[in-house]
């Protein structure tokens, strides 16, 4: 009997492992476009752009009253909003997906929600659904559609942690359930009307997974839109990690991740914030994300009238020049080799037999690759085509330790931002990671 029980338990473990492996394969397939995308554009647009103040947090932190914050509805016109131009500019930047704030923590919806009355359609001079035409324009330009949605709502009368003028309530299941139903209502609208490919949730930290009904919600979202991708901010039921503002130094543990980063110091439009990052800085951030196997979600903040600030347009255009030139080293690439093998970020193609070397600086002499066991078949400048010569130094016949590859890169082929070198290997990259050898006979 004990043997039969042991056999049954072994079979159960095997079956569970097979199921888990099948589930991982299915997820890998579902996440494929996201893994390959490398660059997305985040859009924080809402009534906070009228006064140019922090989105939602400005009243939450007491910098402005909730009433004064909401008065910005009267100035939100979107009169120059051109969703086709937005989508074309995003496409030109090289981004493969875009995420727009359908509703931030302030509770103001940018679409014609029927779940309550707090929307720019019903309460602002814009008087129209702003999400619908943008989603249509993105799909027309073959850019994947993502929607940002705040699970918490600091303006909703049934939300407990911050509700306008009244005191926070506790232990009122009826009110809380009404609020959860409200979230489900809005997300069903977004899912069925716009059929997004990705949801970017935020604000989950204020409640537990059980309170949000995160499991039930994630199941509903996948029922409403097969193949939907969810970010991590849904209490353990998401698909990928979302580090924010701080560039990871080491590769995140998640196989799928995305760094969300502002162009200046603000998410939404703030007329006093001119501290923009340079195109070079942003491109190098993108390169670092690529080298660690992740994506960059770069934010823009349009004005209340729907125009995109000139500084942001210029950055997107220069980013587009660079991504278009170096597309083979970006889209579909995978994390590169350990950093001790090359003085700079690297990436690999899916087969692992092309090594891409990113040069953020003008080389002072030949570039160097250490510990490469492979034979190099060819090397060239990406986007330029110039073939490069190399030589191997220090390879001794009696040692299995590879020599050092030195490769000259002429100044004439350097890109104004980041130069990319492609190295075609004789097979999947193979690196020497041992301690080295000592001569025992000669």
Secondary structure, 3 states (H helix, E strand, C coil): CHHHHHHHHHHHHHHHHHHHHHHHHHHHHHCHHHHHHCEEEEECCCCHHHHCCCCCHHHHCCCCCHHHHHHHHHHCCCCCCCHHHHHHHHHHHCCCEEEEEEECCCCCECCCCCCCCCEHHHHCCCCCCHHHHHHHHHHHCCCEEEEEEECCCCCCCCCCCCCCCCCCCCCCHHHHHHHHHHHHHHHHHHHHHHCCCEEEEECHHHCCHHHHCHHHHHHHHHHHCCCCEEECCCCCCCCEECCECCCCCCCCCCCCEEEEECCCCCCCCCCCCCCCCCHHHHHHHHHHHHHCCCEEEEEECCCCCCCCCHHHHHHHHHHHHHHHHCHHHCCCCEECCCHHHECCCEEECCCCCEEEEEECCCCCCCEEECCECCCEEEEEECCCCCECCEEEECCCCCCCCCCEEEECCCHHHCCCCCEEEEEEECCCCCECCCCCCCCCCC
